[in-house]
Amino acid sequence: MHTITARRTARTQPTKVTHRLARFVYSTNHKDIGTMYLIFAIVAVSSAVPFDDDARRADVSGLQIFAEPHTYNVFVTGHGLIMVFFMIMPAMIGALAIGSRP
């Protein structure tokens, strides 16, 4: 009887970068999880900044930038929600996870 052995080619083997990224993403280490929370908080800030810029531009210019006044309220509320729930809370949890003892 012949045994079938699967040969792994260089194309099917995971690269070192892929392996390290998978180890980092699927980690249960509290410092890695805290780092992921901080990275998520930075990404959330980058998505909240355009809301803030448009709202400030409307305040400073005195012109009606938005089509309706309700749109301004939506931008300010969206900015606040993103900053509180997607930036401040994950950043606090991430900082506590990185600074805690195992």
C-alpha contacts under 8 A as a table, 3 or more apart, distances in Angstrom:
res1	aa1	res2	aa2	distance
8	R	11	R	7.87
8	R	12	T	6.13
8	R	13	Q	6.53
9	T	12	T	5.54
9	T	13	Q	6.54
10	A	13	Q	5.43
11	R	14	P	7.87
14	P	18	T	6.03
14	P	19	H	6.26
15	T	18	T	5.21
15	T	19	H	6.14
16	K	19	H	5.06
16	K	20	R	6.07
17	V	20	R	5.16
17	V	21	L	6.06
18	T	21	L	5.11
18	T	22	A	6.05
19	H	22	A	5.16
19	H	23	R	6.08
20	R	23	R	5.01
20	R	24	F	6.11
21	L	24	F	5.05
21	L	25	V	6.09
22	A	25	V	5.14
22	A	26	Y	5.90
23	R	26	Y	5.46
23	R	27	S	5.69
24	F	27	S	5.22
24	F	32	D	6.42
25	V	32	D	7.99
25	V	36	M	7.94
27	S	32	D	6.66
27	S	33	I	7.16
28	T	32	D	7.46
28	T	33	I	6.97
29	N	32	D	5.41
29	N	33	I	6.33
30	H	33	I	5.06
30	H	34	G	6.03
30	H	97	A	5.62
30	H	98	I	6.60
30	H	102	P	7.53
31	K	34	G	5.03
31	K	35	T	6.15
31	K	97	A	6.00
31	K	98	I	4.65
31	K	99	G	7.97
32	D	35	T	5.04
32	D	36	M	6.27
32	D	98	I	7.84
33	I	36	M	5.05
33	I	37	Y	6.30
33	I	94	G	7.17
33	I	97	A	7.24
34	G	37	Y	5.03
34	G	38	L	6.31
34	G	93	I	6.90
34	G	94	G	3.79
34	G	95	A	6.38
34	G	96	L	7.46
34	G	97	A	4.90
34	G	98	I	5.29
35	T	38	L	5.07
35	T	39	I	6.20
35	T	94	G	6.19
35	T	98	I	7.12
36	M	39	I	5.03
36	M	40	F	6.13
36	M	94	G	7.44
37	Y	40	F	5.06
37	Y	41	A	6.20
37	Y	90	P	5.29
37	Y	91	A	6.20
37	Y	93	I	7.09
37	Y	94	G	4.94
38	L	41	A	4.96
38	L	42	I	6.33
38	L	90	P	6.58
38	L	91	A	5.17
38	L	94	G	5.48
38	L	95	A	7.46
39	I	42	I	5.15
39	I	43	V	6.36
40	F	43	V	5.08
40	F	44	A	6.15
40	F	86	F	7.75
40	F	87	M	7.54
40	F	90	P	7.29
41	A	44	A	4.98
41	A	45	V	6.27
41	A	86	F	6.19
41	A	87	M	4.32
41	A	88	I	7.14
41	A	90	P	5.91
41	A	91	A	5.66
42	I	45	V	5.13
42	I	46	S	6.44
42	I	87	M	7.08
43	V	46	S	5.14
43	V	47	S	6.50
44	A	47	S	5.10
44	A	48	A	6.22
44	A	82	I	6.77
44	A	83	M	7.27
44	A	86	F	5.80
44	A	87	M	5.63
45	V	48	A	5.03
45	V	49	V	6.10
45	V	82	I	7.81
45	V	83	M	6.80
45	V	87	M	6.26
46	S	49	V	5.53
46	S	50	P	7.73
47	S	50	P	6.58
47	S	51	F	7.86
48	A	51	F	5.47
48	A	52	D	6.58
48	A	78	G	7.82
48	A	79	H	5.37
48	A	82	I	6.12
48	A	83	M	6.67
49	V	52	D	5.06
49	V	53	D	6.09
49	V	79	H	7.64
50	P	53	D	5.01
50	P	54	D	6.15
51	F	54	D	5.42
51	F	55	A	6.25
51	F	75	F	5.50
51	F	76	V	6.89
51	F	78	G	7.22
51	F	79	H	5.53
52	D	55	A	5.18
52	D	56	R	6.08
52	D	75	F	7.56
52	D	76	V	7.09
52	D	79	H	6.25
53	D	56	R	5.20
53	D	57	R	5.99
54	D	57	R	5.02
54	D	58	A	6.23
54	D	75	F	7.83
55	A	58	A	5.18
55	A	59	D	6.37
55	A	72	Y	6.53
55	A	75	F	6.65
55	A	76	V	6.55
56	R	59	D	4.99
56	R	60	V	6.04
57	R	60	V	5.28
57	R	61	S	5.92
57	R	65	I	7.99
58	A	61	S	5.61
58	A	62	G	6.25
58	A	63	L	6.48
58	A	64	Q	6.64
58	A	65	I	5.70
58	A	66	F	7.65
59	D	62	G	5.81
64	Q	67	A	7.23
66	F	69	P	6.69
66	F	71	T	6.23
66	F	72	Y	6.52
67	A	71	T	7.15
68	E	71	T	5.51
68	E	72	Y	7.39
69	P	72	Y	5.42
69	P	73	N	6.87
70	H	73	N	5.14
70	H	74	V	6.33
71	T	74	V	4.96
71	T	75	F	6.27
72	Y	75	F	5.16
72	Y	76	V	6.27
73	N	76	V	5.19
73	N	77	T	6.00
74	V	77	T	5.16
74	V	78	G	5.90
75	F	78	G	5.09
75	F	79	H	6.05
76	V	79	H	5.13
76	V	80	G	6.22
77	T	80	G	5.09
77	T	81	L	6.15
78	G	81	L	5.20
78	G	82	I	6.07
79	H	82	I	5.30
79	H	83	M	6.09
80	G	83	M	5.20
80	G	84	V	6.08
81	L	84	V	5.28
81	L	85	F	5.81
81	L	86	F	7.48
82	I	85	F	5.59
82	I	86	F	5.04
82	I	87	M	6.57
83	M	86	F	5.70
83	M	87	M	4.84
83	M	88	I	6.08
84	V	87	M	5.81
84	V	88	I	5.08
84	V	89	M	6.34
85	F	88	I	6.32
85	F	89	M	5.56
85	F	90	P	7.47
86	F	89	M	6.36
86	F	90	P	6.24
87	M	90	P	5.67
87	M	91	A	5.94
88	I	91	A	5.16
88	I	92	M	6.10
89	M	92	M	5.21
89	M	93	I	6.23
90	P	93	I	5.04
90	P	94	G	5.86
91	A	94	G	5.00
91	A	95	A	6.01
92	M	95	A	5.14
92	M	96	L	6.19
93	I	96	L	5.14
93	I	97	A	6.08
94	G	97	A	5.03
94	G	98	I	6.14
95	A	98	I	5.25
95	A	99	G	6.05
96	L	99	G	5.14
96	L	100	S	5.88
97	A	100	S	5.41
